[in-house]
Amino acid sequence: MKKSPIVHPLVSQLSFAIFALAVLWLFATDKEMLVVGNALVLVYVVYALASCVVRVKDKRELKKKKVSRKGNISQVSKKS
């Protein structure tokens, strides 16, 4: 059986943002509403990018902790 493809969270968040912009541009009646809507979508996109960067950073820190724990265990066992 084939594995189902996993969609990256950033792709789905950006797709939602693009869809929101398209709807906003189609149905905006005045310029102020369009400016405020664009600003909100921009904030959402920045949040999505930042959350992905934080996830990658957390994964790297967890890997470093695992490696350092393995190193400490081997050093302790050698000293005994």
mmCIF file as gemmi writes it, N, C-alpha and C atoms, coordinates in Angstrom:
data_model
loop_
_atom_site.group_PDB
_atom_site.id
_atom_site.type_symbol
_atom_site.label_atom_id
_atom_site.label_alt_id
_atom_site.label_comp_id
_atom_site.label_asym_id
_atom_site.label_entity_id
_atom_site.label_seq_id
_atom_site.pdbx_PDB_ins_code
_atom_site.Cartn_x
_atom_site.Cartn_y
_atom_site.Cartn_z
_atom_site.occupancy
_atom_site.B_iso_or_equiv
_atom_site.pdbx_formal_charge
_atom_site.auth_seq_id
_atom_site.auth_asym_id
_atom_site.pdbx_PDB_model_num
ATOM 1 N N . MET Axp A 1 ? 0.83 -1.187 0 1 0 ? 1 A 1
ATOM 2 C CA . MET Axp A 1 ? 0 0 0 1 0 ? 1 A 1
ATOM 3 C C . MET Axp A 1 ? 0.873 1.247 0 1 0 ? 1 A 1
ATOM 4 N N . LYS Axp A 2 ? 0.423 2.247 -0.699 1 0 ? 2 A 1
ATOM 5 C CA . LYS Axp A 2 ? 1.148 3.502 -0.748 1 0 ? 2 A 1
ATOM 6 C C . LYS Axp A 2 ? 0.821 4.345 0.467 1 0 ? 2 A 1
ATOM 7 N N . LYS Axp A 3 ? 1.817 5.075 0.912 1 0 ? 3 A 1
ATOM 8 C CA . LYS Axp A 3 ? 1.578 6.034 1.985 1 0 ? 3 A 1
ATOM 9 C C . LYS Axp A 3 ? 0.826 7.227 1.424 1 0 ? 3 A 1
ATOM 10 N N . SER Axp A 4 ? -0.071 7.759 2.213 1 0 ? 4 A 1
ATOM 11 C CA . SER Axp A 4 ? -0.746 8.971 1.756 1 0 ? 4 A 1
ATOM 12 C C . SER Axp A 4 ? 0.214 10.152 1.919 1 0 ? 4 A 1
ATOM 13 N N . PRO Axp A 5 ? 0.245 11.042 0.953 1 0 ? 5 A 1
ATOM 14 C CA . PRO Axp A 5 ? 1.186 12.168 1.05 1 0 ? 5 A 1
ATOM 15 C C . PRO Axp A 5 ? 0.801 13.1 2.201 1 0 ? 5 A 1
ATOM 16 N N . ILE Axp A 6 ? 1.798 13.533 2.93 1 0 ? 6 A 1
ATOM 17 C CA . ILE Axp A 6 ? 1.579 14.45 4.042 1 0 ? 6 A 1
ATOM 18 C C . ILE Axp A 6 ? 1.776 15.869 3.533 1 0 ? 6 A 1
ATOM 19 N N . VAL Axp A 7 ? 0.804 16.713 3.8 1 0 ? 7 A 1
ATOM 20 C CA . VAL Axp A 7 ? 0.872 18.1 3.363 1 0 ? 7 A 1
ATOM 21 C C . VAL Axp A 7 ? 1.587 18.908 4.444 1 0 ? 7 A 1
ATOM 22 N N . HIS Axp A 8 ? 2.573 19.668 4.032 1 0 ? 8 A 1
ATOM 23 C CA . HIS Axp A 8 ? 3.309 20.516 4.968 1 0 ? 8 A 1
ATOM 24 C C . HIS Axp A 8 ? 2.36 21.574 5.526 1 0 ? 8 A 1
ATOM 25 N N . PRO Axp A 9 ? 2.403 21.834 6.834 1 0 ? 9 A 1
ATOM 26 C CA . PRO Axp A 9 ? 1.478 22.809 7.431 1 0 ? 9 A 1
ATOM 27 C C . PRO Axp A 9 ? 1.566 24.194 6.798 1 0 ? 9 A 1
ATOM 28 N N . LEU Axp A 10 ? 2.755 24.587 6.378 1 0 ? 10 A 1
ATOM 29 C CA . LEU Axp A 10 ? 2.906 25.906 5.773 1 0 ? 10 A 1
ATOM 30 C C . LEU Axp A 10 ? 2.138 25.999 4.459 1 0 ? 10 A 1
ATOM 31 N N . VAL Axp A 11 ? 2.102 24.918 3.698 1 0 ? 11 A 1
ATOM 32 C CA . VAL Axp A 11 ? 1.384 24.919 2.425 1 0 ? 11 A 1
ATOM 33 C C . VAL Axp A 11 ? -0.107 25.126 2.661 1 0 ? 11 A 1
ATOM 34 N N . SER Axp A 12 ? -0.661 24.43 3.631 1 0 ? 12 A 1
ATOM 35 C CA . SER Axp A 12 ? -2.091 24.579 3.881 1 0 ? 12 A 1
ATOM 36 C C . SER Axp A 12 ? -2.415 25.971 4.435 1 0 ? 12 A 1
ATOM 37 N N . GLN Axp A 13 ? -1.544 26.521 5.268 1 0 ? 13 A 1
ATOM 38 C CA . GLN Axp A 13 ? -1.79 27.857 5.813 1 0 ? 13 A 1
ATOM 39 C C . GLN Axp A 13 ? -1.685 28.925 4.733 1 0 ? 13 A 1
ATOM 40 N N . LEU Axp A 14 ? -0.713 28.797 3.851 1 0 ? 14 A 1
ATOM 41 C CA . LEU Axp A 14 ? -0.586 29.765 2.76 1 0 ? 14 A 1
ATOM 42 C C . LEU Axp A 14 ? -1.735 29.636 1.761 1 0 ? 14 A 1
ATOM 43 N N . SER Axp A 15 ? -2.197 28.417 1.543 1 0 ? 15 A 1
ATOM 44 C CA . SER Axp A 15 ? -3.352 28.229 0.654 1 0 ? 15 A 1
ATOM 45 C C . SER Axp A 15 ? -4.58 28.922 1.231 1 0 ? 15 A 1
ATOM 46 N N . PHE Axp A 16 ? -4.773 28.786 2.538 1 0 ? 16 A 1
ATOM 47 C CA . PHE Axp A 16 ? -5.895 29.457 3.194 1 0 ? 16 A 1
ATOM 48 C C . PHE Axp A 16 ? -5.761 30.977 3.071 1 0 ? 16 A 1
ATOM 49 N N . ALA Axp A 17 ? -4.56 31.497 3.242 1 0 ? 17 A 1
ATOM 50 C CA . ALA Axp A 17 ? -4.334 32.945 3.145 1 0 ? 17 A 1
ATOM 51 C C . ALA Axp A 17 ? -4.608 33.447 1.728 1 0 ? 17 A 1
ATOM 52 N N . ILE Axp A 18 ? -4.189 32.708 0.721 1 0 ? 18 A 1
ATOM 53 C CA . ILE Axp A 18 ? -4.43 33.108 -0.666 1 0 ? 18 A 1
ATOM 54 C C . ILE Axp A 18 ? -5.926 33.091 -0.969 1 0 ? 18 A 1
ATOM 55 N N . PHE Axp A 19 ? -6.606 32.069 -0.472 1 0 ? 19 A 1
ATOM 56 C CA . PHE Axp A 19 ? -8.054 32.005 -0.666 1 0 ? 19 A 1
ATOM 57 C C . PHE Axp A 19 ? -8.748 33.179 0.019 1 0 ? 19 A 1
ATOM 58 N N . ALA Axp A 20 ? -8.318 33.516 1.228 1 0 ? 20 A 1
ATOM 59 C CA . ALA Axp A 20 ? -8.909 34.646 1.956 1 0 ? 20 A 1
ATOM 60 C C . ALA Axp A 20 ? -8.677 35.952 1.204 1 0 ? 20 A 1
ATOM 61 N N . LEU Axp A 21 ? -7.486 36.129 0.648 1 0 ? 21 A 1
ATOM 62 C CA . LEU Axp A 21 ? -7.212 37.342 -0.135 1 0 ? 21 A 1
ATOM 63 C C . LEU Axp A 21 ? -8.091 37.418 -1.381 1 0 ? 21 A 1
ATOM 64 N N . ALA Axp A 22 ? -8.273 36.297 -2.059 1 0 ? 22 A 1
ATOM 65 C CA . ALA Axp A 22 ? -9.098 36.289 -3.263 1 0 ? 22 A 1
ATOM 66 C C . ALA Axp A 22 ? -10.542 36.666 -2.934 1 0 ? 22 A 1
ATOM 67 N N . VAL Axp A 23 ? -11.08 36.098 -1.862 1 0 ? 23 A 1
ATOM 68 C CA . VAL Axp A 23 ? -12.445 36.424 -1.453 1 0 ? 23 A 1
ATOM 69 C C . VAL Axp A 23 ? -12.538 37.89 -1.045 1 0 ? 23 A 1
ATOM 70 N N . LEU Axp A 24 ? -11.528 38.352 -0.315 1 0 ? 24 A 1
ATOM 71 C CA . LEU Axp A 24 ? -11.528 39.746 0.123 1 0 ? 24 A 1
ATOM 72 C C . LEU Axp A 24 ? -11.512 40.702 -1.065 1 0 ? 24 A 1
ATOM 73 N N . TRP Axp A 25 ? -10.663 40.419 -2.052 1 0 ? 25 A 1
ATOM 74 C CA . TRP Axp A 25 ? -10.56 41.309 -3.21 1 0 ? 25 A 1
ATOM 75 C C . TRP Axp A 25 ? -11.831 41.276 -4.067 1 0 ? 25 A 1
ATOM 76 N N . LEU Axp A 26 ? -12.517 40.131 -4.066 1 0 ? 26 A 1
ATOM 77 C CA . LEU Axp A 26 ? -13.752 40.043 -4.855 1 0 ? 26 A 1
ATOM 78 C C . LEU Axp A 26 ? -14.905 40.809 -4.2 1 0 ? 26 A 1
ATOM 79 N N . PHE Axp A 27 ? -14.982 40.748 -2.873 1 0 ? 27 A 1
ATOM 80 C CA . PHE Axp A 27 ? -16.154 41.275 -2.194 1 0 ? 27 A 1
ATOM 81 C C . PHE Axp A 27 ? -15.919 42.559 -1.405 1 0 ? 27 A 1
ATOM 82 N N . ALA Axp A 28 ? -14.738 43.126 -1.462 1 0 ? 28 A 1
ATOM 83 C CA . ALA Axp A 28 ? -14.475 44.374 -0.734 1 0 ? 28 A 1
ATOM 84 C C . ALA Axp A 28 ? -15.222 45.518 -1.407 1 0 ? 28 A 1
ATOM 85 N N . THR Axp A 29 ? -15.9 46.299 -0.579 1 0 ? 29 A 1
ATOM 86 C CA . THR Axp A 29 ? -16.696 47.397 -1.138 1 0 ? 29 A 1
ATOM 87 C C . THR Axp A 29 ? -15.975 48.738 -1.055 1 0 ? 29 A 1
ATOM 88 N N . ASP Axp A 30 ? -15.13 48.912 -0.047 1 0 ? 30 A 1
ATOM 89 C CA . ASP Axp A 30 ? -14.413 50.179 0.066 1 0 ? 30 A 1
ATOM 90 C C . ASP Axp A 30 ? -12.926 49.923 0.309 1 0 ? 30 A 1
ATOM 91 N N . LYS Axp A 31 ? -12.154 50.964 0.116 1 0 ? 31 A 1
ATOM 92 C CA . LYS Axp A 31 ? -10.703 50.849 0.184 1 0 ? 31 A 1
ATOM 93 C C . LYS Axp A 31 ? -10.221 50.53 1.599 1 0 ? 31 A 1
ATOM 94 N N . GLU Axp A 32 ? -10.87 51.106 2.617 1 0 ? 32 A 1
ATOM 95 C CA . GLU Axp A 32 ? -10.429 50.871 4.005 1 0 ? 32 A 1
ATOM 96 C C . GLU Axp A 32 ? -10.583 49.404 4.39 1 0 ? 32 A 1
ATOM 97 N N . MET Axp A 33 ? -11.684 48.797 3.964 1 0 ? 33 A 1
ATOM 98 C CA . MET Axp A 33 ? -11.898 47.38 4.267 1 0 ? 33 A 1
ATOM 99 C C . MET Axp A 33 ? -10.833 46.518 3.588 1 0 ? 33 A 1
ATOM 100 N N . LEU Axp A 34 ? -10.471 46.884 2.39 1 0 ? 34 A 1
ATOM 101 C CA . LEU Axp A 34 ? -9.448 46.139 1.66 1 0 ? 34 A 1
ATOM 102 C C . LEU Axp A 34 ? -8.084 46.264 2.34 1 0 ? 34 A 1
ATOM 103 N N . VAL Axp A 35 ? -7.744 47.459 2.798 1 0 ? 35 A 1
ATOM 104 C CA . VAL Axp A 35 ? -6.452 47.678 3.466 1 0 ? 35 A 1
ATOM 105 C C . VAL Axp A 35 ? -6.391 46.898 4.779 1 0 ? 35 A 1
ATOM 106 N N . VAL Axp A 36 ? -7.459 46.963 5.569 1 0 ? 36 A 1
ATOM 107 C CA . VAL Axp A 36 ? -7.486 46.245 6.849 1 0 ? 36 A 1
ATOM 108 C C . VAL Axp A 36 ? -7.432 44.731 6.618 1 0 ? 36 A 1
ATOM 109 N N . GLY Axp A 37 ? -8.168 44.247 5.636 1 0 ? 37 A 1
ATOM 110 C CA . GLY Axp A 37 ? -8.154 42.81 5.334 1 0 ? 37 A 1
ATOM 111 C C . GLY Axp A 37 ? -6.784 42.341 4.875 1 0 ? 37 A 1
ATOM 112 N N . ASN Axp A 38 ? -6.146 43.127 4.02 1 0 ? 38 A 1
ATOM 113 C CA . ASN Axp A 38 ? -4.798 42.767 3.561 1 0 ? 38 A 1
ATOM 114 C C . ASN Axp A 38 ? -3.815 42.737 4.726 1 0 ? 38 A 1
ATOM 115 N N . ALA Axp A 39 ? -3.952 43.684 5.649 1 0 ? 39 A 1
ATOM 116 C CA . ALA Axp A 39 ? -3.059 43.713 6.811 1 0 ? 39 A 1
ATOM 117 C C . ALA Axp A 39 ? -3.273 42.487 7.687 1 0 ? 39 A 1
ATOM 118 N N . LEU Axp A 40 ? -4.52 42.089 7.885 1 0 ? 40 A 1
ATOM 119 C CA . LEU Axp A 40 ? -4.794 40.897 8.698 1 0 ? 40 A 1
ATOM 120 C C . LEU Axp A 40 ? -4.243 39.628 8.047 1 0 ? 40 A 1
ATOM 121 N N . VAL Axp A 41 ? -4.38 39.531 6.745 1 0 ? 41 A 1
ATOM 122 C CA . VAL Axp A 41 ? -3.84 38.359 6.048 1 0 ? 41 A 1
ATOM 123 C C . VAL Axp A 41 ? -2.315 38.363 6.111 1 0 ? 41 A 1
ATOM 124 N N . LEU Axp A 42 ? -1.708 39.528 6.013 1 0 ? 42 A 1
ATOM 125 C CA . LEU Axp A 42 ? -0.25 39.621 6.138 1 0 ? 42 A 1
ATOM 126 C C . LEU Axp A 42 ? 0.214 39.173 7.517 1 0 ? 42 A 1
ATOM 127 N N . VAL Axp A 43 ? -0.497 39.573 8.551 1 0 ? 43 A 1
ATOM 128 C CA . VAL Axp A 43 ? -0.16 39.138 9.911 1 0 ? 43 A 1
ATOM 129 C C . VAL Axp A 43 ? -0.278 37.621 10.025 1 0 ? 43 A 1
ATOM 130 N N . TYR Axp A 44 ? -1.302 37.057 9.428 1 0 ? 44 A 1
ATOM 131 C CA . TYR Axp A 44 ? -1.491 35.606 9.455 1 0 ? 44 A 1
ATOM 132 C C . TYR Axp A 44 ? -0.35 34.886 8.746 1 0 ? 44 A 1
ATOM 133 N N . VAL Axp A 45 ? 0.088 35.403 7.61 1 0 ? 45 A 1
ATOM 134 C CA . VAL Axp A 45 ? 1.188 34.777 6.864 1 0 ? 45 A 1
ATOM 135 C C . VAL Axp A 45 ? 2.484 34.846 7.666 1 0 ? 45 A 1
ATOM 136 N N . VAL Axp A 46 ? 2.752 35.985 8.294 1 0 ? 46 A 1
ATOM 137 C CA . VAL Axp A 46 ? 3.958 36.114 9.123 1 0 ? 46 A 1
ATOM 138 C C . VAL Axp A 46 ? 3.897 35.139 10.293 1 0 ? 46 A 1
ATOM 139 N N . TYR Axp A 47 ? 2.724 35.001 10.913 1 0 ? 47 A 1
ATOM 140 C CA . TYR Axp A 47 ? 2.555 34.04 12.003 1 0 ? 47 A 1
ATOM 141 C C . TYR Axp A 47 ? 2.821 32.611 11.512 1 0 ? 47 A 1
ATOM 142 N N . ALA Axp A 48 ? 2.317 32.257 10.33 1 0 ? 48 A 1
ATOM 143 C CA . ALA Axp A 48 ? 2.515 30.909 9.793 1 0 ? 48 A 1
ATOM 144 C C . ALA Axp A 48 ? 3.998 30.638 9.542 1 0 ? 48 A 1
ATOM 145 N N . LEU Axp A 49 ? 4.693 31.614 8.967 1 0 ? 49 A 1
ATOM 146 C CA . LEU Axp A 49 ? 6.13 31.443 8.728 1 0 ? 49 A 1
ATOM 147 C C . LEU Axp A 49 ? 6.899 31.313 10.034 1 0 ? 49 A 1
ATOM 148 N N . ALA Axp A 50 ? 6.559 32.141 11.008 1 0 ? 50 A 1
ATOM 149 C CA . ALA Axp A 50 ? 7.256 32.094 12.297 1 0 ? 50 A 1
ATOM 150 C C . ALA Axp A 50 ? 7.007 30.771 13.013 1 0 ? 50 A 1
ATOM 151 N N . SER Axp A 51 ? 5.802 30.261 12.942 1 0 ? 51 A 1
ATOM 152 C CA . SER Axp A 51 ? 5.518 29.001 13.62 1 0 ? 51 A 1
ATOM 153 C C . SER Axp A 51 ? 6.303 27.849 13.001 1 0 ? 51 A 1
ATOM 154 N N . CYS Axp A 52 ? 6.496 27.883 11.681 1 0 ? 52 A 1
ATOM 155 C CA . CYS Axp A 52 ? 7.303 26.839 11.04 1 0 ? 52 A 1
ATOM 156 C C . CYS Axp A 52 ? 8.774 26.952 11.438 1 0 ? 52 A 1
ATOM 157 N N . VAL Axp A 53 ? 9.277 28.162 11.554 1 0 ? 53 A 1
ATOM 158 C CA . VAL Axp A 53 ? 10.673 28.365 11.961 1 0 ? 53 A 1
ATOM 159 C C . VAL Axp A 53 ? 10.869 27.879 13.394 1 0 ? 53 A 1
ATOM 160 N N . VAL Axp A 54 ? 9.914 28.153 14.26 1 0 ? 54 A 1
ATOM 161 C CA . VAL Axp A 54 ? 10.028 27.724 15.658 1 0 ? 54 A 1
ATOM 162 C C . VAL Axp A 54 ? 9.988 26.212 15.751 1 0 ? 54 A 1
ATOM 163 N N . ARG Axp A 55 ? 9.13 25.563 14.941 1 0 ? 55 A 1
ATOM 164 C CA . ARG Axp A 55 ? 9.073 24.1 14.951 1 0 ? 55 A 1
ATOM 165 C C . ARG Axp A 55 ? 10.403 23.489 14.548 1 0 ? 55 A 1
ATOM 166 N N . VAL Axp A 56 ? 11.027 24.029 13.512 1 0 ? 56 A 1
ATOM 167 C CA . VAL Axp A 56 ? 12.318 23.516 13.046 1 0 ? 56 A 1
ATOM 168 C C . VAL Axp A 56 ? 13.375 23.735 14.12 1 0 ? 56 A 1
ATOM 169 N N . LYS Axp A 57 ? 13.356 24.894 14.76 1 0 ? 57 A 1
ATOM 170 C CA . LYS Axp A 57 ? 14.331 25.193 15.806 1 0 ? 57 A 1
ATOM 171 C C . LYS Axp A 57 ? 14.153 24.245 16.99 1 0 ? 57 A 1
ATOM 172 N N . ASP Axp A 58 ? 12.905 23.968 17.371 1 0 ? 58 A 1
ATOM 173 C CA . ASP Axp A 58 ? 12.647 23.052 18.48 1 0 ? 58 A 1
ATOM 174 C C . ASP Axp A 58 ? 13.129 21.641 18.156 1 0 ? 58 A 1
ATOM 175 N N . LYS Axp A 59 ? 12.927 21.201 16.928 1 0 ? 59 A 1
ATOM 176 C CA . LYS Axp A 59 ? 13.381 19.872 16.536 1 0 ? 59 A 1
ATOM 177 C C . LYS Axp A 59 ? 14.905 19.773 16.629 1 0 ? 59 A 1
ATOM 178 N N . ARG Axp A 60 ? 15.595 20.82 16.2 1 0 ? 60 A 1
ATOM 179 C CA . ARG Axp A 60 ? 17.061 20.818 16.269 1 0 ? 60 A 1
ATOM 180 C C . ARG Axp A 60 ? 17.534 20.771 17.712 1 0 ? 60 A 1
ATOM 181 N N . GLU Axp A 61 ? 16.879 21.524 18.592 1 0 ? 61 A 1
ATOM 182 C CA . GLU Axp A 61 ? 17.275 21.533 20.003 1 0 ? 61 A 1
ATOM 183 C C . GLU Axp A 61 ? 17.029 20.171 20.639 1 0 ? 61 A 1
ATOM 184 N N . LEU Axp A 62 ? 15.925 19.506 20.287 1 0 ? 62 A 1
ATOM 185 C CA . LEU Axp A 62 ? 15.656 18.18 20.823 1 0 ? 62 A 1
ATOM 186 C C . LEU Axp A 62 ? 16.701 17.175 20.364 1 0 ? 62 A 1
ATOM 187 N N . LYS Axp A 63 ? 17.123 17.284 19.099 1 0 ? 63 A 1
ATOM 188 C CA . LYS Axp A 63 ? 18.162 16.377 18.603 1 0 ? 63 A 1
ATOM 189 C C . LYS Axp A 63 ? 19.477 16.608 19.34 1 0 ? 63 A 1
ATOM 190 N N . LYS Axp A 64 ? 19.807 17.869 19.597 1 0 ? 64 A 1
ATOM 191 C CA . LYS Axp A 64 ? 21.042 18.176 20.324 1 0 ? 64 A 1
ATOM 192 C C . LYS Axp A 64 ? 20.986 17.619 21.739 1 0 ? 64 A 1
ATOM 193 N N . LYS Axp A 65 ? 19.835 17.724 22.39 1 0 ? 65 A 1
ATOM 194 C CA . LYS Axp A 65 ? 19.692 17.197 23.746 1 0 ? 65 A 1
ATOM 195 C C . LYS Axp A 65 ? 19.846 15.688 23.761 1 0 ? 65 A 1
ATOM 196 N N . LYS Axp A 66 ? 19.265 15.003 22.77 1 0 ? 66 A 1
ATOM 197 C CA . LYS Axp A 66 ? 19.372 13.551 22.7 1 0 ? 66 A 1
ATOM 198 C C . LYS Axp A 66 ? 20.825 13.134 22.503 1 0 ? 66 A 1
ATOM 199 N N . VAL Axp A 67 ? 21.532 13.84 21.634 1 0 ? 67 A 1
ATOM 200 C CA . VAL Axp A 67 ? 22.935 13.518 21.375 1 0 ? 67 A 1
ATOM 201 C C . VAL Axp A 67 ? 23.766 13.775 22.623 1 0 ? 67 A 1
ATOM 202 N N . SER Axp A 68 ? 23.525 14.878 23.309 1 0 ? 68 A 1
ATOM 203 C CA . SER Axp A 68 ? 24.309 15.182 24.501 1 0 ? 68 A 1
ATOM 204 C C . SER Axp A 68 ? 24.001 14.19 25.618 1 0 ? 68 A 1
ATOM 205 N N . ARG Axp A 69 ? 22.764 13.726 25.707 1 0 ? 69 A 1
ATOM 206 C CA . ARG Axp A 69 ? 22.425 12.719 26.73 1 0 ? 69 A 1
ATOM 207 C C . ARG Axp A 69 ? 23.148 11.409 26.448 1 0 ? 69 A 1
ATOM 208 N N . LYS Axp A 70 ? 23.183 11.014 25.185 1 0 ? 70 A 1
ATOM 209 C CA . LYS Axp A 70 ? 23.887 9.786 24.824 1 0 ? 70 A 1
ATOM 210 C C . LYS Axp A 70 ? 25.37 9.918 25.138 1 0 ? 70 A 1
ATOM 211 N N . GLY Axp A 71 ? 25.934 11.088 24.876 1 0 ? 71 A 1
ATOM 212 C CA . GLY Axp A 71 ? 27.345 11.322 25.164 1 0 ? 71 A 1
ATOM 213 C C . GLY Axp A 71 ? 27.614 11.276 26.653 1 0 ? 71 A 1
ATOM 214 N N . ASN Axp A 72 ? 26.739 11.84 27.465 1 0 ? 72 A 1
ATOM 215 C CA . ASN Axp A 72 ? 26.911 11.833 28.915 1 0 ? 72 A 1
ATOM 216 C C . ASN Axp A 72 ? 26.791 10.426 29.469 1 0 ? 72 A 1
ATOM 217 N N . ILE Axp A 73 ? 25.893 9.619 28.958 1 0 ? 73 A 1
ATOM 218 C CA . ILE Axp A 73 ? 25.723 8.249 29.443 1 0 ? 73 A 1
ATOM 219 C C . ILE Axp A 73 ? 26.97 7.432 29.135 1 0 ? 73 A 1
ATOM 220 N N . SER Axp A 74 ? 27.526 7.57 27.942 1 0 ? 74 A 1
ATOM 221 C CA . SER Axp A 74 ? 28.712 6.802 27.578 1 0 ? 74 A 1
ATOM 222 C C . SER Axp A 74 ? 29.92 7.257 28.401 1 0 ? 74 A 1
ATOM 223 N N . GLN Axp A 75 ? 30 8.542 28.735 1 0 ? 75 A 1
ATOM 224 C CA . GLN Axp A 75 ? 31.113 9.032 29.551 1 0 ? 75 A 1
ATOM 225 C C . GLN Axp A 75 ? 31 8.514 30.966 1 0 ? 75 A 1
ATOM 226 N N . VAL Axp A 76 ? 29.782 8.456 31.5 1 0 ? 76 A 1
ATOM 227 C CA . VAL Axp A 76 ? 29.583 7.976 32.873 1 0 ? 76 A 1
ATOM 228 C C . VAL Axp A 76 ? 29.922 6.493 32.948 1 0 ? 76 A 1
ATOM 229 N N . SER Axp A 77 ? 29.501 5.715 31.97 1 0 ? 77 A 1
ATOM 230 C CA . SER Axp A 77 ? 29.771 4.286 31.983 1 0 ? 77 A 1
ATOM 231 C C . SER Axp A 77 ? 31.269 3.999 31.819 1 0 ? 77 A 1
ATOM 232 N N . LYS Axp A 78 ? 31.999 4.825 31.104 1 0 ? 78 A 1
ATOM 233 C CA . LYS Axp A 78 ? 33.439 4.621 30.943 1 0 ? 78 A 1
ATOM 234 C C . LYS Axp A 78 ? 34.183 4.924 32.243 1 0 ? 78 A 1
ATOM 235 N N . LYS Axp A 79 ? 33.708 5.893 33.014 1 0 ? 79 A 1
ATOM 236 C CA . LYS Axp A 79 ? 34.367 6.256 34.253 1 0 ? 79 A 1
ATOM 237 C C . LYS Axp A 79 ? 34.176 5.197 35.329 1 0 ? 79 A 1
ATOM 238 N N . SER Axp A 80 ? 33.09 4.459 35.301 1 0 ? 80 A 1
ATOM 239 C CA . SER Axp A 80 ? 32.79 3.465 36.335 1 0 ? 80 A 1
ATOM 240 C C . SER Axp A 80 ? 33.62 2.254 36.258 1 0 ? 80 A 1
